[in-house]
């Protein structure tokens, strides 16, 4: 009886492991079968399309504001400052008398030259009478006429020098502060004040070479600089009421900075702008039918820009793109995309090149109307 029990126990120990071995063997075969088949896990992503639209790009440039005419008013002759006929900050017209200097020496010189001219006139008259009486020859009359002409020239010169004592406005403008007070002894060439013509302001700003080339290309294409809209932001962050236009481009680049100087002209009817102000020029350019994508659709690999394009078979392909410029939430594409293609907008990190995806399509107009963030 005892031997029968031991025999039964041994049989049970031999039989029990067999189902476990079968289970492990089946599981191993299933894993090998699973590894031998390709795995395609589909991802649900948000997709949109590039869109072609007119886009206004704006480039800001720090600028210096200058009067169209800004000069130093100087004394052409020395003497005492006899009269000051203007006030600081006053608007004057061309040929208005600003200052009068009392040049005592030039007045005395003019009086002396006038006396000599009168004497020469009397001598000529006497010589002509003697010629009529045939006492002197014709050359004597010619010499008397030449002497009178020389004396009269000296009078004209002295009068011109005396006129320099009257300082007049050479153009319409605004007078700056006075440098000397009434009765001051003024040296020849001394600065009395400055005069600014602020009817039109010249605004200077520096443009990098790449932007200069874009500007030239746009002008060659349109042949109309008026297509560029130019605004001016003032120091208080308010936009100036008048728009400007490009009127001059410097001849040479600055080799140190790589920039070239531009000048924009702004009408200044209310005289708000003054010489020496600073501000920011906003240069607006319209890109016609530019290819536009949201910024968050782009990703970078080793400083190169890419997007994921979804093909007709719903397989994504990585594609390099060239960006023309960027704005707050969009990129303007130079090369690499067209409006008939689909690009991944959300879920870029969830997919890989060559992978099949499930996607939800969103109209580009709706996407562009709500973009707030850059690429993820």
C-alpha positions in Angstrom: 0.0 0.0 0.0 2.8 2.3 0.9 4.6 1.5 -2.4 1.5 2.3 -4.4 1.3 5.8 -2.9 4.9 6.6 -3.7 4.4 5.4 -7.2 1.3 7.6 -7.7 3.3 10.7 -6.3 6.1 10.2 -8.8 3.7 9.9 -11.7 2.1 13.2 -10.7 5.4 15.0 -10.5 6.4 13.9 -14.0 3.0 14.8 -15.5 2.5 18.2 -13.9 5.3 20.2 -15.6 4.3 19.2 -19.1 1.4 21.7 -19.5 3.6 24.5 -18.2 6.3 23.7 -20.8 3.6 23.7 -23.5 2.4 27.2 -22.4 5.8 28.7 -22.4 6.6 27.2 -25.8 3.3 28.7 -27.2 4.0 32.1 -25.8 7.5 32.1 -27.2 6.2 31.1 -30.7 3.6 33.9 -30.5 6.3 36.5 -29.6 8.5 35.3 -32.5 5.5 35.6 -34.9 4.8 39.1 -33.5 8.4 40.3 -34.1 8.4 38.9 -37.6 5.4 41.1 -38.7 5.9 45.0 -39.2 4.3 47.2 -36.6 2.2 50.2 -37.9 0.8 52.3 -35.1 -1.3 55.0 -36.6 -1.3 58.5 -34.9 -4.1 61.0 -35.0 -2.6 64.5 -35.9 -4.0 67.9 -36.9 -3.2 68.8 -40.5 -3.7 72.0 -42.6 -2.4 73.4 -45.9 -0.2 76.3 -46.9 -2.1 79.3 -48.2 -1.3 81.9 -50.8 -2.2 85.5 -49.7 -1.0 89.0 -49.8 1.1 89.7 -46.7 2.4 93.0 -45.5 5.8 92.7 -43.9 7.2 95.4 -41.6 10.8 96.1 -40.9 11.7 98.6 -38.1 14.8 100.8 -38.2 16.1 103.2 -35.6 16.3 106.6 -37.3 17.6 110.2 -36.9 15.4 113.1 -37.9 16.8 116.1 -39.6 15.4 119.3 -41.0 15.5 119.6 -44.8 17.6 122.8 -44.4 19.5 123.4 -41.2 22.2 126.0 -41.1 24.2 128.1 -38.7 23.5 131.8 -39.1 26.9 133.6 -38.9 28.1 137.1 -38.9 29.8 137.9 -42.2 31.4 141.0 -40.7 32.6 141.9 -37.3 31.2 144.8 -35.2 28.7 145.6 -32.5 25.3 143.7 -32.4 23.1 146.7 -33.1 19.7 145.1 -33.5 18.0 141.7 -32.8 14.8 141.6 -34.7 13.7 138.0 -33.9 12.8 135.9 -30.9 14.0 132.3 -30.1 11.7 129.7 -31.7 10.1 132.3 -34.0 9.1 131.3 -37.5 10.5 133.6 -40.2 10.2 134.1 -43.9 12.9 134.3 -46.5 14.8 137.7 -46.6 13.4 138.7 -43.2 16.0 140.8 -41.3 17.3 138.8 -38.3 20.2 140.8 -37.0 21.9 144.1 -37.7 25.6 144.6 -36.9 27.2 148.1 -36.7 30.5 147.8 -38.7 32.0 151.3 -38.0 35.0 150.7 -40.2 33.1 149.5 -43.2 30.7 152.5 -43.0 33.8 154.8 -42.9 35.3 152.9 -45.9 32.1 153.3 -47.8 32.0 157.0 -47.2 35.6 157.4 -48.3 35.0 155.4 -51.5 32.0 157.5 -52.3 34.0 160.7 -51.9 36.7 159.3 -54.3 34.1 158.4 -56.8 32.6 161.9 -56.7 36.1 163.3 -57.2 36.6 161.0 -60.2 33.3 162.1 -61.6 34.3 165.8 -61.4 37.7 165.0 -63.0 35.9 163.3 -65.9 33.6 166.2 -66.5 36.6 168.7 -66.5 38.5 166.4 -68.9 35.6 166.2 -71.3 35.3 170.0 -71.4 39.0 170.3 -72.1 38.6 167.8 -74.9 35.8 169.8 -76.4 38.1 172.8 -76.4 40.8 170.7 -78.0 43.2 171.2 -75.1 43.6 167.5 -74.3 43.5 164.5 -76.5 41.0 161.6 -76.5 43.2 159.3 -74.4 42.9 161.7 -71.5 39.1 161.3 -71.5 39.5 157.5 -71.6 41.8 157.6 -68.6 39.3 159.8 -66.6 36.5 157.4 -67.4 38.6 154.4 -66.3 39.4 156.2 -63.0 35.7 156.9 -62.4 34.8 153.2 -63.1 37.5 152.0 -60.7 36.2 154.4 -58.0 32.6 153.3 -58.5 33.7 149.6 -58.3 35.2 150.4 -54.9 32.0 152.0 -53.8 30.0 148.9 -54.8 32.4 146.7 -53.0 32.2 148.8 -49.8 28.4 148.8 -50.1 28.4 145.0 -50.4 30.6 144.6 -47.3 28.3 147.0 -45.4 25.3 145.0 -46.5 26.8 142.0 -44.8 26.0 143.7 -41.6 22.3 143.0 -42.2 21.8 139.3 -41.5 18.7 138.0 -43.4 17.0 134.7 -43.5 18.0 132.7 -46.6 14.8 130.6 -46.4 11.6 130.1 -44.5 12.3 128.4 -41.1 12.4 128.4 -37.4 15.0 130.3 -35.4 16.9 128.6 -32.6 18.3 130.2 -29.5 20.4 133.4 -29.7 24.1 133.0 -29.0 24.8 136.7 -28.2 23.0 139.6 -26.6 22.3 143.1 -27.9 25.4 145.3 -27.9 27.8 142.3 -27.9 31.0 142.8 -29.9 30.7 140.2 -32.7 33.7 138.7 -34.5 33.6 137.9 -38.2 32.2 134.4 -38.6 30.6 134.2 -35.2 27.5 132.0 -34.9 24.4 134.1 -34.0 21.8 131.4 -34.1 20.6 128.4 -36.2 17.8 128.3 -38.7 15.8 125.2 -39.6 13.4 124.6 -42.5 11.0 122.0 -41.0 8.4 121.9 -43.8 9.8 118.5 -44.9 11.9 116.3 -42.6 14.7 114.1 -43.8 14.7 110.8 -41.8 17.9 108.7 -42.0 18.2 105.0 -41.1 20.6 102.2 -41.8 19.5 99.1 -43.7 21.4 95.7 -43.7 22.6 94.4 -47.0 20.1 91.6 -47.2 17.2 94.0 -46.7 18.7 96.4 -49.2 18.8 93.7 -51.9 15.1 92.8 -51.2 14.2 96.5 -51.5 16.0 96.7 -54.9 14.4 93.6 -56.1 10.9 94.9 -55.1 11.6 98.2 -56.8 12.9 96.5 -60.0 9.7 94.4 -60.1 7.2 97.1 -59.4 9.2 100.1 -60.7 7.3 102.3 -58.3 8.8 103.3 -54.9 5.3 104.5 -53.9 4.3 100.9 -53.3 6.4 101.0 -50.1 4.5 102.5 -47.3 6.7 104.1 -44.6 5.5 105.1 -41.1 7.4 106.8 -38.3 7.0 105.9 -34.7 8.0 108.7 -32.3 9.7 108.5 -28.9 6.3 108.4 -27.1 5.4 105.2 -29.2 2.7 107.1 -31.2 2.7 106.9 -35.0 3.4 110.2 -36.8 0.3 111.3 -38.8 2.1 111.6 -42.1 3.5 108.8 -44.3 6.9 109.1 -45.9 8.7 107.9 -49.1 12.2 106.8 -49.9 14.0 109.7 -51.6 17.7 108.7 -51.4 20.0 105.8 -50.9 23.7 106.2 -50.1 26.3 105.4 -52.6 28.4 103.1 -50.4 28.0 100.5 -47.7 29.6 100.9 -44.3 32.2 98.2 -44.3 32.3 98.1 -40.5 28.5 97.6 -40.0 27.5 96.1 -43.3 24.7 98.7 -43.6 23.7 101.3 -46.1 22.0 104.6 -45.3 18.5 105.3 -46.5 16.7 108.6 -46.4 12.9 109.0 -46.2 11.1 112.3 -46.6 8.1 113.1 -44.3 5.9 116.2 -44.7 5.7 118.1 -41.5 2.7 120.5 -41.9 2.1 121.0 -38.1 5.9 121.4 -37.3 5.7 118.6 -34.8 9.0 117.1 -35.9 12.2 119.1 -35.1 15.8 118.7 -36.1 17.7 116.2 -34.0 14.7 114.0 -32.9 14.9 110.2 -32.9 12.3 107.6 -33.8 11.7 104.3 -35.5 11.0 104.0 -39.2 8.5 101.2 -40.1 9.1 100.0 -43.7 6.0 98.2 -45.0 6.2 95.9 -48.1 3.4 93.9 -49.6 4.3 90.4 -50.7 1.8 89.4 -53.4 0.5 85.7 -53.2 3.1 84.7 -50.6 3.1 81.1 -49.5 2.3 81.2 -45.8 2.4 78.5 -43.0 1.9 78.7 -39.3 5.1 78.9 -37.3 4.3 75.9 -35.2 4.3 73.6 -38.3 8.0 74.1 -38.7 10.8 72.2 -36.9 14.6 72.4 -37.1 17.3 69.8 -37.5 20.9 71.1 -37.4 19.8 74.7 -38.2 17.8 73.5 -41.2 14.0 74.1 -41.4 11.6 71.3 -42.1 7.9 70.4 -42.1 6.0 67.1 -42.3 4.1 66.7 -45.5 1.2 64.2 -45.6 1.1 62.3 -48.9 -2.0 60.9 -50.7 -1.3 57.5 -49.0 -1.5 59.3 -45.6 2.2 58.7 -45.1 4.2 61.6 -43.7 7.5 62.7 -45.3 10.0 65.1 -43.9 10.7 68.0 -46.3 13.2 70.9 -46.0 11.8 74.4 -46.6 13.4 77.8 -47.2 11.9 80.7 -45.2 11.8 84.1 -46.8 10.7 86.0 -43.7 8.7 85.7 -40.5 6.0 87.6 -38.7 4.4 87.1 -35.3 2.8 83.7 -36.0 3.6 82.8 -39.6 6.4 82.1 -42.0 6.6 83.3 -45.6 8.0 80.4 -47.6 10.5 81.0 -50.4 10.8 77.4 -51.5 9.6 73.9 -50.6 5.8 74.0 -50.4 2.7 74.8 -52.4 -0.9 75.3 -51.5 -2.1 71.9 -52.7 -0.1 70.0 -50.1 -1.0 69.1 -46.5 1.3 69.7 -43.6 1.2 68.6 -40.0 0.2 71.4 -37.6 -0.1 69.6 -34.3 1.5 66.3 -33.3 4.9 66.8 -34.9 6.7 65.0 -32.1 4.4 62.0 -32.4 5.3 61.0 -35.9 8.3 59.9 -37.9 9.3 60.1 -41.5 7.7 57.4 -43.5 5.0 56.7 -40.9 1.3 56.4 -41.8 -1.0 58.7 -39.8 -4.6 59.4 -39.2 -5.4 63.1 -39.3 -8.0 65.7 -38.9 -7.8 68.5 -41.5 -8.3 72.1 -40.5 -8.9 74.9 -43.0 -5.8 77.2 -43.2 -7.9 80.4 -42.9 -9.2 79.1 -39.5 -5.7 78.2 -38.4 -4.2 81.5 -39.3 -7.0 83.4 -37.6 -6.2 81.8 -34.2 -2.5 81.3 -34.1 -0.7 82.4 -31.0 2.3 80.1 -30.5 5.5 79.1 -32.3 6.4 75.7 -33.4 6.5 73.0 -30.7 
